[in-house]
Every structure is written in structure tokens, then in C-alpha cells.
Amino acid sequence: MLPDVPDIYATGTYYPPRGLYKGRSDDLQQFHWFQKGNRGVQVAEDETGRVLYNVNSNVAKYLVEHPEVAKRLGIDISKL
């Protein structure tokens, strides 16, 4: 799926950060979400501006398993 990441960034939907929804034991401050079809990229940003990437090849499954993320992004999982 890594070859698809540039296209997901360039032509997918961007969901800006909406704050953390739970306490964290690391220094991650916010999460950005990019989605195109059923593929997505989550970008975590720490307090120094460094980023970590998480690619997801089945966004629908991930959001059904993590409804709090879908709610935070404003995605209606009943439509997935």
C-alpha cells in the first residue's frame, strides 16, 4: 500500500485534527487523517513537530472497530 500514499495525500479527503479524545502516555499531540476510498493514512504529530505515519488498507473496518475515531472525524460509520 505504500506506493498509494502519495495519491491518497494528493487526491484524497483531508480530515484536520480535532483534538485528542483520550489521555496519552506518549507525546503525540494531534492526528491528521487522509482518506481515499477505503484506504487511509493517519499522521500523528508530536510536541516537537515530528510525524509518524500509519497506513490503513481497510478504512471501513478500522472505523467500525474504532467508532470514537469515526465520531471525532465526523464520519458516519452506518454509511460505510
PyMOL Python script that loads the backbone (N, CA, C, O; Angstrom):
from pymol import cmd

cmd.read_pdbstr("""\
ATOM      1  N   MET A   1       0.799  -1.197   0.000  1.00  0.00           N
ATOM      2  CA  MET A   1       0.000   0.000   0.000  1.00  0.00           C
ATOM      3  C   MET A   1       0.849   1.272   0.000  1.00  0.00           C
ATOM      4  O   MET A   1       0.342   2.336  -0.356  1.00  0.00           O
ATOM      5  N   LEU A   2       2.095   1.198   0.379  1.00  0.00           N
ATOM      6  CA  LEU A   2       2.932   2.403   0.433  1.00  0.00           C
ATOM      7  C   LEU A   2       2.999   3.156  -0.892  1.00  0.00           C
ATOM      8  O   LEU A   2       3.037   4.387  -0.866  1.00  0.00           O
ATOM      9  N   PRO A   3       3.016   2.490  -2.052  1.00  0.00           N
ATOM     10  CA  PRO A   3       3.015   3.244  -3.308  1.00  0.00           C
ATOM     11  C   PRO A   3       1.772   4.114  -3.492  1.00  0.00           C
ATOM     12  O   PRO A   3       1.805   5.086  -4.247  1.00  0.00           O
ATOM     13  N   ASP A   4       0.678   3.772  -2.810  1.00  0.00           N
ATOM     14  CA  ASP A   4      -0.565   4.542  -2.926  1.00  0.00           C
ATOM     15  C   ASP A   4      -0.586   5.797  -2.056  1.00  0.00           C
ATOM     16  O   ASP A   4      -1.434   6.667  -2.255  1.00  0.00           O
ATOM     17  N   VAL A   5       0.322   5.904  -1.105  1.00  0.00           N
ATOM     18  CA  VAL A   5       0.291   7.010  -0.147  1.00  0.00           C
ATOM     19  C   VAL A   5       0.356   8.383  -0.820  1.00  0.00           C
ATOM     20  O   VAL A   5      -0.442   9.248  -0.460  1.00  0.00           O
ATOM     21  N   PRO A   6       1.258   8.634  -1.776  1.00  0.00           N
ATOM     22  CA  PRO A   6       1.274   9.965  -2.410  1.00  0.00           C
ATOM     23  C   PRO A   6      -0.055  10.335  -3.065  1.00  0.00           C
ATOM     24  O   PRO A   6      -0.482  11.488  -2.993  1.00  0.00           O
ATOM     25  N   ASP A   7      -0.711   9.360  -3.704  1.00  0.00           N
ATOM     26  CA  ASP A   7      -2.001   9.634  -4.337  1.00  0.00           C
ATOM     27  C   ASP A   7      -3.076   9.919  -3.282  1.00  0.00           C
ATOM     28  O   ASP A   7      -3.917  10.795  -3.481  1.00  0.00           O
ATOM     29  N   ILE A   8      -3.054   9.200  -2.182  1.00  0.00           N
ATOM     30  CA  ILE A   8      -4.025   9.444  -1.109  1.00  0.00           C
ATOM     31  C   ILE A   8      -3.857  10.865  -0.581  1.00  0.00           C
ATOM     32  O   ILE A   8      -4.848  11.562  -0.363  1.00  0.00           O
ATOM     33  N   TYR A   9      -2.613  11.305  -0.374  1.00  0.00           N
ATOM     34  CA  TYR A   9      -2.359  12.682   0.080  1.00  0.00           C
ATOM     35  C   TYR A   9      -2.827  13.704  -0.950  1.00  0.00           C
ATOM     36  O   TYR A   9      -3.446  14.709  -0.600  1.00  0.00           O
ATOM     37  N   ALA A  10      -2.529  13.442  -2.221  1.00  0.00           N
ATOM     38  CA  ALA A  10      -2.793  14.436  -3.266  1.00  0.00           C
ATOM     39  C   ALA A  10      -4.263  14.539  -3.639  1.00  0.00           C
ATOM     40  O   ALA A  10      -4.748  15.635  -3.919  1.00  0.00           O
ATOM     41  N   THR A  11      -4.977  13.431  -3.650  1.00  0.00           N
ATOM     42  CA  THR A  11      -6.339  13.461  -4.174  1.00  0.00           C
ATOM     43  C   THR A  11      -7.403  12.978  -3.193  1.00  0.00           C
ATOM     44  O   THR A  11      -8.593  13.012  -3.505  1.00  0.00           O
ATOM     45  N   GLY A  12      -6.988  12.532  -2.020  1.00  0.00           N
ATOM     46  CA  GLY A  12      -7.951  12.050  -1.033  1.00  0.00           C
ATOM     47  C   GLY A  12      -8.566  13.186  -0.228  1.00  0.00           C
ATOM     48  O   GLY A  12      -8.253  14.359  -0.432  1.00  0.00           O
ATOM     49  N   THR A  13      -9.437  12.815   0.677  1.00  0.00           N
ATOM     50  CA  THR A  13     -10.078  13.775   1.573  1.00  0.00           C
ATOM     51  C   THR A  13      -9.212  13.960   2.807  1.00  0.00           C
ATOM     52  O   THR A  13      -8.740  12.987   3.393  1.00  0.00           O
ATOM     53  N   TYR A  14      -9.005  15.205   3.198  1.00  0.00           N
ATOM     54  CA  TYR A  14      -8.224  15.516   4.405  1.00  0.00           C
ATOM     55  C   TYR A  14      -9.174  15.860   5.538  1.00  0.00           C
ATOM     56  O   TYR A  14     -10.031  16.732   5.401  1.00  0.00           O
ATOM     57  N   TYR A  15      -9.015  15.167   6.662  1.00  0.00           N
ATOM     58  CA  TYR A  15      -9.775  15.452   7.869  1.00  0.00           C
ATOM     59  C   TYR A  15      -8.802  16.062   8.872  1.00  0.00           C
ATOM     60  O   TYR A  15      -7.939  15.351   9.387  1.00  0.00           O
ATOM     61  N   PRO A  16      -8.914  17.357   9.166  1.00  0.00           N
ATOM     62  CA  PRO A  16      -7.960  18.008  10.066  1.00  0.00           C
ATOM     63  C   PRO A  16      -8.095  17.497  11.494  1.00  0.00           C
ATOM     64  O   PRO A  16      -9.110  16.898  11.851  1.00  0.00           O
ATOM     65  N   PRO A  17      -7.075  17.732  12.307  1.00  0.00           N
ATOM     66  CA  PRO A  17      -7.115  17.287  13.697  1.00  0.00           C
ATOM     67  C   PRO A  17      -8.272  17.932  14.457  1.00  0.00           C
ATOM     68  O   PRO A  17      -8.611  19.094  14.235  1.00  0.00           O
ATOM     69  N   ARG A  18      -8.861  17.164  15.345  1.00  0.00           N
ATOM     70  CA  ARG A  18      -9.959  17.669  16.168  1.00  0.00           C
ATOM     71  C   ARG A  18      -9.675  17.451  17.643  1.00  0.00           C
ATOM     72  O   ARG A  18     -10.602  17.351  18.447  1.00  0.00           O
ATOM     73  N   GLY A  19      -8.434  17.377  17.996  1.00  0.00           N
ATOM     74  CA  GLY A  19      -8.062  17.193  19.392  1.00  0.00           C
ATOM     75  C   GLY A  19      -8.008  15.728  19.779  1.00  0.00           C
ATOM     76  O   GLY A  19      -8.565  14.866  19.099  1.00  0.00           O
ATOM     77  N   LEU A  20      -7.338  15.467  20.868  1.00  0.00           N
ATOM     78  CA  LEU A  20      -7.219  14.105  21.368  1.00  0.00           C
ATOM     79  C   LEU A  20      -8.507  13.709  22.071  1.00  0.00           C
ATOM     80  O   LEU A  20      -9.137  14.535  22.731  1.00  0.00           O
ATOM     81  N   TYR A  21      -8.896  12.461  21.934  1.00  0.00           N
ATOM     82  CA  TYR A  21     -10.134  12.008  22.563  1.00  0.00           C
ATOM     83  C   TYR A  21      -9.879  11.158  23.800  1.00  0.00           C
ATOM     84  O   TYR A  21     -10.825  10.721  24.455  1.00  0.00           O
ATOM     85  N   LYS A  22      -8.611  10.918  24.127  1.00  0.00           N
ATOM     86  CA  LYS A  22      -8.282  10.181  25.343  1.00  0.00           C
ATOM     87  C   LYS A  22      -6.889  10.591  25.795  1.00  0.00           C
ATOM     88  O   LYS A  22      -6.092  11.092  25.002  1.00  0.00           O
ATOM     89  N   GLY A  23      -6.603  10.375  27.070  1.00  0.00           N
ATOM     90  CA  GLY A  23      -5.272  10.676  27.589  1.00  0.00           C
ATOM     91  C   GLY A  23      -4.231   9.770  26.954  1.00  0.00           C
ATOM     92  O   GLY A  23      -4.515   8.615  26.637  1.00  0.00           O
ATOM     93  N   ARG A  24      -3.043  10.288  26.770  1.00  0.00           N
ATOM     94  CA  ARG A  24      -1.973   9.524  26.134  1.00  0.00           C
ATOM     95  C   ARG A  24      -0.752   9.506  27.031  1.00  0.00           C
ATOM     96  O   ARG A  24      -0.498  10.462  27.764  1.00  0.00           O
ATOM     97  N   SER A  25       0.002   8.420  26.974  1.00  0.00           N
ATOM     98  CA  SER A  25       1.229   8.316  27.763  1.00  0.00           C
ATOM     99  C   SER A  25       2.456   8.714  26.942  1.00  0.00           C
ATOM    100  O   SER A  25       3.569   8.737  27.466  1.00  0.00           O
ATOM    101  N   ASP A  26       2.257   9.029  25.649  1.00  0.00           N
ATOM    102  CA  ASP A  26       3.359   9.488  24.806  1.00  0.00           C
ATOM    103  C   ASP A  26       3.220  10.989  24.581  1.00  0.00           C
ATOM    104  O   ASP A  26       2.364  11.629  25.192  1.00  0.00           O
ATOM    105  N   ASP A  27       4.048  11.553  23.713  1.00  0.00           N
ATOM    106  CA  ASP A  27       3.995  12.999  23.488  1.00  0.00           C
ATOM    107  C   ASP A  27       3.263  13.378  22.196  1.00  0.00           C
ATOM    108  O   ASP A  27       3.456  14.478  21.679  1.00  0.00           O
ATOM    109  N   LEU A  28       2.426  12.478  21.673  1.00  0.00           N
ATOM    110  CA  LEU A  28       1.644  12.797  20.479  1.00  0.00           C
ATOM    111  C   LEU A  28       0.580  13.827  20.831  1.00  0.00           C
ATOM    112  O   LEU A  28      -0.113  13.705  21.841  1.00  0.00           O
ATOM    113  N   GLN A  29       0.462  14.845  19.982  1.00  0.00           N
ATOM    114  CA  GLN A  29      -0.417  15.980  20.255  1.00  0.00           C
ATOM    115  C   GLN A  29      -1.663  16.019  19.386  1.00  0.00           C
ATOM    116  O   GLN A  29      -2.715  16.483  19.826  1.00  0.00           O
ATOM    117  N   GLN A  30      -1.549  15.533  18.153  1.00  0.00           N
ATOM    118  CA  GLN A  30      -2.695  15.571  17.245  1.00  0.00           C
ATOM    119  C   GLN A  30      -2.525  14.546  16.138  1.00  0.00           C
ATOM    120  O   GLN A  30      -1.426  14.073  15.847  1.00  0.00           O
ATOM    121  N   PHE A  31      -3.665  14.224  15.531  1.00  0.00           N
ATOM    122  CA  PHE A  31      -3.688  13.240  14.452  1.00  0.00           C
ATOM    123  C   PHE A  31      -4.399  13.829  13.247  1.00  0.00           C
ATOM    124  O   PHE A  31      -5.485  14.395  13.369  1.00  0.00           O
ATOM    125  N   HIS A  32      -3.779  13.691  12.085  1.00  0.00           N
ATOM    126  CA  HIS A  32      -4.367  14.102  10.809  1.00  0.00           C
ATOM    127  C   HIS A  32      -4.821  12.823  10.110  1.00  0.00           C
ATOM    128  O   HIS A  32      -4.230  11.762  10.309  1.00  0.00           O
ATOM    129  N   TRP A  33      -5.864  12.921   9.295  1.00  0.00           N
ATOM    130  CA  TRP A  33      -6.403  11.756   8.613  1.00  0.00           C
ATOM    131  C   TRP A  33      -6.617  12.100   7.148  1.00  0.00           C
ATOM    132  O   TRP A  33      -7.242  13.109   6.822  1.00  0.00           O
ATOM    133  N   PHE A  34      -6.092  11.252   6.265  1.00  0.00           N
ATOM    134  CA  PHE A  34      -6.278  11.375   4.825  1.00  0.00           C
ATOM    135  C   PHE A  34      -6.958  10.100   4.353  1.00  0.00           C
ATOM    136  O   PHE A  34      -6.549   9.004   4.737  1.00  0.00           O
ATOM    137  N   GLN A  35      -7.983  10.225   3.533  1.00  0.00           N
ATOM    138  CA  GLN A  35      -8.710   9.037   3.086  1.00  0.00           C
ATOM    139  C   GLN A  35      -9.091   9.155   1.619  1.00  0.00           C
ATOM    140  O   GLN A  35      -9.512  10.211   1.148  1.00  0.00           O
ATOM    141  N   LYS A  36      -8.932   8.047   0.914  1.00  0.00           N
ATOM    142  CA  LYS A  36      -9.389   7.956  -0.470  1.00  0.00           C
ATOM    143  C   LYS A  36     -10.004   6.575  -0.630  1.00  0.00           C
ATOM    144  O   LYS A  36      -9.317   5.560  -0.524  1.00  0.00           O
ATOM    145  N   GLY A  37     -11.292   6.551  -0.885  1.00  0.00           N
ATOM    146  CA  GLY A  37     -11.978   5.264  -0.978  1.00  0.00           C
ATOM    147  C   GLY A  37     -11.889   4.542   0.352  1.00  0.00           C
ATOM    148  O   GLY A  37     -12.222   5.111   1.392  1.00  0.00           O
ATOM    149  N   ASN A  38     -11.451   3.316   0.328  1.00  0.00           N
ATOM    150  CA  ASN A  38     -11.344   2.515   1.545  1.00  0.00           C
ATOM    151  C   ASN A  38      -9.906   2.425   2.036  1.00  0.00           C
ATOM    152  O   ASN A  38      -9.557   1.510   2.783  1.00  0.00           O
ATOM    153  N   ARG A  39      -9.076   3.367   1.620  1.00  0.00           N
ATOM    154  CA  ARG A  39      -7.684   3.391   2.075  1.00  0.00           C
ATOM    155  C   ARG A  39      -7.423   4.705   2.780  1.00  0.00           C
ATOM    156  O   ARG A  39      -7.970   5.743   2.408  1.00  0.00           O
ATOM    157  N   GLY A  40      -6.586   4.653   3.799  1.00  0.00           N
ATOM    158  CA  GLY A  40      -6.337   5.865   4.552  1.00  0.00           C
ATOM    159  C   GLY A  40      -4.928   5.939   5.097  1.00  0.00           C
ATOM    160  O   GLY A  40      -4.222   4.936   5.203  1.00  0.00           O
ATOM    161  N   VAL A  41      -4.545   7.143   5.437  1.00  0.00           N
ATOM    162  CA  VAL A  41      -3.257   7.401   6.076  1.00  0.00           C
ATOM    163  C   VAL A  41      -3.532   8.278   7.288  1.00  0.00           C
ATOM    164  O   VAL A  41      -4.164   9.330   7.185  1.00  0.00           O
ATOM    165  N   GLN A  42      -3.048   7.827   8.427  1.00  0.00           N
ATOM    166  CA  GLN A  42      -3.150   8.608   9.649  1.00  0.00           C
ATOM    167  C   GLN A  42      -1.761   9.154   9.948  1.00  0.00           C
ATOM    168  O   GLN A  42      -0.774   8.419   9.906  1.00  0.00           O
ATOM    169  N   VAL A  43      -1.689  10.452  10.253  1.00  0.00           N
ATOM    170  CA  VAL A  43      -0.420  11.096  10.546  1.00  0.00           C
ATOM    171  C   VAL A  43      -0.497  11.643  11.964  1.00  0.00           C
ATOM    172  O   VAL A  43      -1.323  12.504  12.268  1.00  0.00           O
ATOM    173  N   ALA A  44       0.371  11.135  12.821  1.00  0.00           N
ATOM    174  CA  ALA A  44       0.428  11.591  14.205  1.00  0.00           C
ATOM    175  C   ALA A  44       1.564  12.600  14.338  1.00  0.00           C
ATOM    176  O   ALA A  44       2.662  12.384  13.826  1.00  0.00           O
ATOM    177  N   GLU A  45       1.292  13.683  15.018  1.00  0.00           N
ATOM    178  CA  GLU A  45       2.282  14.747  15.194  1.00  0.00           C
ATOM    179  C   GLU A  45       2.598  14.875  16.685  1.00  0.00           C
ATOM    180  O   GLU A  45       1.692  14.955  17.515  1.00  0.00           O
ATOM    181  N   ASP A  46       3.902  14.892  17.017  1.00  0.00           N
ATOM    182  CA  ASP A  46       4.265  15.029  18.423  1.00  0.00           C
ATOM    183  C   ASP A  46       4.523  16.490  18.777  1.00  0.00           C
ATOM    184  O   ASP A  46       4.390  17.378  17.936  1.00  0.00           O
ATOM    185  N   GLU A  47       4.888  16.721  20.016  1.00  0.00           N
ATOM    186  CA  GLU A  47       5.037  18.101  20.504  1.00  0.00           C
ATOM    187  C   GLU A  47       6.180  18.865  19.850  1.00  0.00           C
ATOM    188  O   GLU A  47       6.224  20.092  19.935  1.00  0.00           O
ATOM    189  N   THR A  48       7.112  18.162  19.197  1.00  0.00           N
ATOM    190  CA  THR A  48       8.220  18.839  18.523  1.00  0.00           C
ATOM    191  C   THR A  48       7.966  19.012  17.027  1.00  0.00           C
ATOM    192  O   THR A  48       8.791  19.591  16.320  1.00  0.00           O
ATOM    193  N   GLY A  49       6.821  18.508  16.538  1.00  0.00           N
ATOM    194  CA  GLY A  49       6.506  18.618  15.116  1.00  0.00           C
ATOM    195  C   GLY A  49       6.895  17.401  14.304  1.00  0.00           C
ATOM    196  O   GLY A  49       6.619  17.349  13.106  1.00  0.00           O
ATOM    197  N   ARG A  50       7.532  16.411  14.932  1.00  0.00           N
ATOM    198  CA  ARG A  50       7.848  15.169  14.221  1.00  0.00           C
ATOM    199  C   ARG A  50       6.556  14.426  13.932  1.00  0.00           C
ATOM    200  O   ARG A  50       5.578  14.553  14.668  1.00  0.00           O
ATOM    201  N   VAL A  51       6.558  13.653  12.859  1.00  0.00           N
ATOM    202  CA  VAL A  51       5.346  12.922  12.494  1.00  0.00           C
ATOM    203  C   VAL A  51       5.620  11.425  12.357  1.00  0.00           C
ATOM    204  O   VAL A  51       6.723  10.996  12.018  1.00  0.00           O
ATOM    205  N   LEU A  52       4.593  10.667  12.630  1.00  0.00           N
ATOM    206  CA  LEU A  52       4.592   9.218  12.443  1.00  0.00           C
ATOM    207  C   LEU A  52       3.414   8.899  11.532  1.00  0.00           C
ATOM    208  O   LEU A  52       2.355   9.519  11.635  1.00  0.00           O
ATOM    209  N   TYR A  53       3.601   7.934  10.644  1.00  0.00           N
ATOM    210  CA  TYR A  53       2.571   7.595   9.675  1.00  0.00           C
ATOM    211  C   TYR A  53       2.015   6.204   9.941  1.00  0.00           C
ATOM    212  O   TYR A  53       2.751   5.302  10.340  1.00  0.00           O
ATOM    213  N   ASN A  54       0.735   6.034   9.722  1.00  0.00           N
ATOM    214  CA  ASN A  54       0.077   4.748   9.826  1.00  0.00           C
ATOM    215  C   ASN A  54      -0.796   4.598   8.582  1.00  0.00           C
ATOM    216  O   ASN A  54      -1.716   5.389   8.369  1.00  0.00           O
ATOM    217  N   VAL A  55      -0.511   3.587   7.762  1.00  0.00           N
ATOM    218  CA  VAL A  55      -1.336   3.374   6.577  1.00  0.00           C
ATOM    219  C   VAL A  55      -2.379   2.318   6.899  1.00  0.00           C
ATOM    220  O   VAL A  55      -2.113   1.379   7.650  1.00  0.00           O
ATOM    221  N   ASN A  56      -3.557   2.472   6.332  1.00  0.00           N
ATOM    222  CA  ASN A  56      -4.659   1.572   6.619  1.00  0.00           C
ATOM    223  C   ASN A  56      -5.310   1.157   5.313  1.00  0.00           C
ATOM    224  O   ASN A  56      -5.880   1.980   4.597  1.00  0.00           O
ATOM    225  N   SER A  57      -5.218  -0.127   5.015  1.00  0.00           N
ATOM    226  CA  SER A  57      -5.741  -0.620   3.739  1.00  0.00           C
ATOM    227  C   SER A  57      -7.236  -0.926   3.772  1.00  0.00           C
ATOM    228  O   SER A  57      -7.822  -1.227   2.732  1.00  0.00           O
ATOM    229  N   ASN A  58      -7.865  -0.853   4.954  1.00  0.00           N
ATOM    230  CA  ASN A  58      -9.301  -1.100   5.055  1.00  0.00           C
ATOM    231  C   ASN A  58      -9.894  -0.116   6.056  1.00  0.00           C
ATOM    232  O   ASN A  58     -10.121  -0.456   7.217  1.00  0.00           O
ATOM    233  N   VAL A  59     -10.137   1.086   5.600  1.00  0.00           N
ATOM    234  CA  VAL A  59     -10.622   2.161   6.461  1.00  0.00           C
ATOM    235  C   VAL A  59     -11.966   1.807   7.095  1.00  0.00           C
ATOM    236  O   VAL A  59     -12.178   2.067   8.280  1.00  0.00           O
ATOM    237  N   ALA A  60     -12.861   1.225   6.327  1.00  0.00           N
ATOM    238  CA  ALA A  60     -14.186   0.894   6.859  1.00  0.00           C
ATOM    239  C   ALA A  60     -14.057  -0.026   8.074  1.00  0.00           C
ATOM    240  O   ALA A  60     -14.679   0.221   9.107  1.00  0.00           O
ATOM    241  N   LYS A  61     -13.271  -1.059   7.957  1.00  0.00           N
ATOM    242  CA  LYS A  61     -13.076  -1.991   9.070  1.00  0.00           C
ATOM    243  C   LYS A  61     -12.466  -1.277  10.274  1.00  0.00           C
ATOM    244  O   LYS A  61     -12.918  -1.457  11.404  1.00  0.00           O
ATOM    245  N   TYR A  62     -11.446  -0.472  10.027  1.00  0.00           N
ATOM    246  CA  TYR A  62     -10.796   0.257  11.118  1.00  0.00           C
ATOM    247  C   TYR A  62     -11.783   1.164  11.849  1.00  0.00           C
ATOM    248  O   TYR A  62     -11.819   1.178  13.079  1.00  0.00           O
ATOM    249  N   LEU A  63     -12.584   1.921  11.097  1.00  0.00           N
ATOM    250  CA  LEU A  63     -13.513   2.861  11.729  1.00  0.00           C
ATOM    251  C   LEU A  63     -14.652   2.152  12.445  1.00  0.00           C
ATOM    252  O   LEU A  63     -15.136   2.652  13.460  1.00  0.00           O
ATOM    253  N   VAL A  64     -15.090   1.007  11.949  1.00  0.00           N
ATOM    254  CA  VAL A  64     -16.113   0.230  12.658  1.00  0.00           C
ATOM    255  C   VAL A  64     -15.540  -0.292  13.975  1.00  0.00           C
ATOM    256  O   VAL A  64     -16.238  -0.320  14.988  1.00  0.00           O
ATOM    257  N   GLU A  65     -14.272  -0.706  13.963  1.00  0.00           N
ATOM    258  CA  GLU A  65     -13.621  -1.198  15.176  1.00  0.00           C
ATOM    259  C   GLU A  65     -13.260  -0.064  16.140  1.00  0.00           C
ATOM    260  O   GLU A  65     -13.082  -0.299  17.336  1.00  0.00           O
ATOM    261  N   HIS A  66     -13.152   1.165  15.623  1.00  0.00           N
ATOM    262  CA  HIS A  66     -12.777   2.329  16.438  1.00  0.00           C
ATOM    263  C   HIS A  66     -13.801   3.453  16.216  1.00  0.00           C
ATOM    264  O   HIS A  66     -13.468   4.479  15.623  1.00  0.00           O
ATOM    265  N   PRO A  67     -15.025   3.270  16.681  1.00  0.00           N
ATOM    266  CA  PRO A  67     -16.070   4.259  16.421  1.00  0.00           C
ATOM    267  C   PRO A  67     -15.771   5.640  16.992  1.00  0.00           C
ATOM    268  O   PRO A  67     -16.290   6.640  16.494  1.00  0.00           O
ATOM    269  N   GLU A  68     -14.947   5.708  18.025  1.00  0.00           N
ATOM    270  CA  GLU A  68     -14.591   7.016  18.583  1.00  0.00           C
ATOM    271  C   GLU A  68     -13.781   7.830  17.584  1.00  0.00           C
ATOM    272  O   GLU A  68     -13.891   9.055  17.556  1.00  0.00           O
ATOM    273  N   VAL A  69     -12.968   7.170  16.765  1.00  0.00           N
ATOM    274  CA  VAL A  69     -12.202   7.867  15.730  1.00  0.00           C
ATOM    275  C   VAL A  69     -13.156   8.370  14.650  1.00  0.00           C
ATOM    276  O   VAL A  69     -13.048   9.513  14.207  1.00  0.00           O
ATOM    277  N   ALA A  70     -14.084   7.524  14.229  1.00  0.00           N
ATOM    278  CA  ALA A  70     -15.064   7.935  13.216  1.00  0.00           C
ATOM    279  C   ALA A  70     -15.872   9.130  13.712  1.00  0.00           C
ATOM    280  O   ALA A  70     -16.105  10.079  12.964  1.00  0.00           O
ATOM    281  N   LYS A  71     -16.292   9.085  14.957  1.00  0.00           N
ATOM    282  CA  LYS A  71     -17.071  10.189  15.521  1.00  0.00           C
ATOM    283  C   LYS A  71     -16.253  11.470  15.540  1.00  0.00           C
ATOM    284  O   LYS A  71     -16.756  12.537  15.187  1.00  0.00           O
ATOM    285  N   ARG A  72     -14.997  11.368  15.951  1.00  0.00           N
ATOM    286  CA  ARG A  72     -14.127  12.534  16.015  1.00  0.00           C
ATOM    287  C   ARG A  72     -13.892  13.136  14.634  1.00  0.00           C
ATOM    288  O   ARG A  72     -13.761  14.352  14.496  1.00  0.00           O
ATOM    289  N   LEU A  73     -13.838  12.274  13.603  1.00  0.00           N
ATOM    290  CA  LEU A  73     -13.624  12.736  12.230  1.00  0.00           C
ATOM    291  C   LEU A  73     -14.917  13.212  11.575  1.00  0.00           C
ATOM    292  O   LEU A  73     -14.884  13.862  10.530  1.00  0.00           O
ATOM    293  N   GLY A  74     -16.046  12.892  12.184  1.00  0.00           N
ATOM    294  CA  GLY A  74     -17.327  13.265  11.592  1.00  0.00           C
ATOM    295  C   GLY A  74     -17.772  12.318  10.497  1.00  0.00           C
ATOM    296  O   GLY A  74     -18.516  12.715   9.600  1.00  0.00           O
ATOM    297  N   ILE A  75     -17.322  11.055  10.555  1.00  0.00           N
ATOM    298  CA  ILE A  75     -17.675  10.058   9.548  1.00  0.00           C
ATOM    299  C   ILE A  75     -18.779   9.165  10.113  1.00  0.00           C
ATOM    300  O   ILE A  75     -18.635   8.606  11.200  1.00  0.00           O
ATOM    301  N   ASP A  76     -19.860   9.036   9.388  1.00  0.00           N
ATOM    302  CA  ASP A  76     -20.987   8.207   9.795  1.00  0.00           C
ATOM    303  C   ASP A  76     -20.683   6.766   9.412  1.00  0.00           C
ATOM    304  O   ASP A  76     -20.726   6.423   8.231  1.00  0.00           O
ATOM    305  N   ILE A  77     -20.374   5.906  10.399  1.00  0.00           N
ATOM    306  CA  ILE A  77     -19.982   4.534  10.088  1.00  0.00           C
ATOM    307  C   ILE A  77     -21.141   3.704   9.545  1.00  0.00           C
ATOM    308  O   ILE A  77     -20.908   2.649   8.955  1.00  0.00           O
ATOM    309  N   SER A  78     -22.370   4.146   9.725  1.00  0.00           N
ATOM    310  CA  SER A  78     -23.502   3.404   9.162  1.00  0.00           C
ATOM    311  C   SER A  78     -23.519   3.494   7.637  1.00  0.00           C
ATOM    312  O   SER A  78     -24.211   2.720   6.977  1.00  0.00           O
ATOM    313  N   LYS A  79     -22.765   4.429   7.083  1.00  0.00           N
ATOM    314  CA  LYS A  79     -22.707   4.594   5.629  1.00  0.00           C
ATOM    315  C   LYS A  79     -21.495   3.933   5.004  1.00  0.00           C
ATOM    316  O   LYS A  79     -21.275   4.044   3.798  1.00  0.00           O
ATOM    317  N   LEU A  80     -20.704   3.243   5.818  1.00  0.00           N
ATOM    318  CA  LEU A  80     -19.505   2.586   5.290  1.00  0.00           C
ATOM    319  C   LEU A  80     -19.833   1.234   4.695  1.00  0.00           C
ATOM    320  O   LEU A  80     -18.940   0.543   4.204  1.00  0.00           O
TER     321      LEU A  80
END
""", "prot")
cmd.dss("prot")
cmd.show_as("cartoon", "prot")
cmd.util.cbc("prot")
cmd.orient("prot")
